[in-house]
Amino acid sequence: MNVPPLNRLVPEHIKRFEPYIPSKPDNELIKLYGCSRLFRLNNNENPLGPPQAAREVIDRFPAARASIYPSGDAYHLRHKLAEKFGLDPEQFLVGNGANEVISFVIKAFCREGDNIITADKTFAVYEWVAEFSGLEARIIPLVDFGFDDEEMLGRIDEKTKIIFICNPNNPTGSYWSEERLRGFLRQVAGRQIVVVDEAYCEFVEKEDYPDGIMLIREYPNLVVFRTFSKMYALAGLRIGYLAGDRDVVDIIRRTCVVYSVNGLAQEAALAALNNQEHIHRTHEMVREGKEFVAKELDILGLPVVHDQGNFMMIRLPMSDSLAYRKLMTQGIMVRTMTGFRFPNYIRLTISDMEAMEAFVEALTKIVPKGEKA
Ligand SMILES: *Cc1c(COP(=O)(O)O)cnc(C)c1O
């Protein structure tokens, strides 16, 4: 900042923090890269759109209702969640996307000098919120693309307040089984808050994948995040939630900003929940897309890391930022992985076949023949 008297107001950790730069709107990008259309395959959005019941809520939302404040605590949605999971409505906190509940938890438990533990290659918002809050983020390297339970346990000290685990992990698609998660929780022994971010849980079809919300009764230090942005395709309305033990949620609730979740989002989420037909259709689309892309990448000799979730991590024989620019000129937007500490990798959102075919066609043009990544 170049205003000297104000400069002294800015904490060192804020001066050091690099702001996240969101992507430009479609029309700007199309102009910038000279492409004719744009497939956004960078944010793990669901191209099928919201479930039918949620669409109807959105279509019928009365304009006059925009003048009324929404329920300040997402009353009906929390009751519906409580019914779905057999818990108490007081065990849920709804936020402006799961992103917002990350801040709630950190604010509730951490003060200066404290630390949080997470992985080096995972959803970056846990680390960012910790850092711009002046806290230490202990970043434990993944092992074999997955969270390293032993090393994370070894880094816990008396200043550790929260451990963040992304299950399945964005961007690697790895996951912990129920046995592994329970083993970890047993060893933490209730001394820290363990957050399990289940943003992609509805995509997982593995028998041994744990439903974190079902474990809350046994482990009161467990807090689970869910979102309506990914499977339920409500990313634009910004709504997600956390679930936890009553007493833990009672503490976290103190840091909530009331009215941060708008009324339309609350109603659409309520309608979207449990829509099995929608989930089934999405699974089919993701399966078809993954199989197609994996087969084509194999022909190109490109290694893929993919297991769970509606995304795929791909290793390239070139820098990810160069690949990004070359793909953009062909109207394909992927996520570069340098920001996730995976240079030379991209993350691709699995979308419909039209988008997947366009991606493969564009990638084929930029990958030198016979060159192994
Ligand atoms: C997308 C995502 C979120 C955040 O979702 P919101 O849109 O803020 O609800 C949280 N965690 C992970 C791992 C995600 O990929």
The ligand as a Tripos MOL2 file, in Angstrom:
@<TRIPOS>MOLECULE
LIG
   15    15     1     0     0
SMALL
NO_CHARGES

@<TRIPOS>ATOM
      1 C1        -16.0010  -26.5940   -4.1420 C.3       1 LIG1
      2 C2        -15.4450  -26.9830   -2.8130 C.ar      1 LIG1
      3 C3        -15.8510  -26.3800   -1.6190 C.ar      1 LIG1
      4 C4        -16.6670  -25.1310   -1.5410 C.3       1 LIG1
      5 O1        -17.8510  -25.1590   -2.0370 O.3       1 LIG1
      6 P1        -18.8650  -23.9230   -1.9100 P.3       1 LIG1
      7 O2        -19.2040  -23.6000   -3.3130 O.co2     1 LIG1
      8 O3        -18.1990  -22.8000   -1.1800 O.co2     1 LIG1
      9 O4        -19.9940  -24.5180   -1.1380 O.co2     1 LIG1
     10 C5        -15.3540  -26.8330   -0.4200 C.ar      1 LIG1
     11 N1        -14.4740  -27.8310   -0.3920 N.ar      1 LIG1
     12 C6        -14.0400  -28.4260   -1.5020 C.ar      1 LIG1
     13 C7        -13.0720  -29.5320   -1.3890 C.3       1 LIG1
     14 C8        -14.5020  -28.0240   -2.7580 C.ar      1 LIG1
     15 O5        -14.0130  -28.5780   -3.8580 O.3       1 LIG1
@<TRIPOS>BOND
     1     1     2 1
     2     2     3 ar
     3     2    14 ar
     4     3     4 1
     5     3    10 ar
     6     4     5 1
     7     5     6 1
     8     6     7 2
     9     6     8 1
    10     6     9 1
    11    10    11 ar
    12    11    12 ar
    13    12    13 1
    14    12    14 ar
    15    14    15 1
@<TRIPOS>SUBSTRUCTURE
     1 LIG1         1 GROUP 0 **** ****
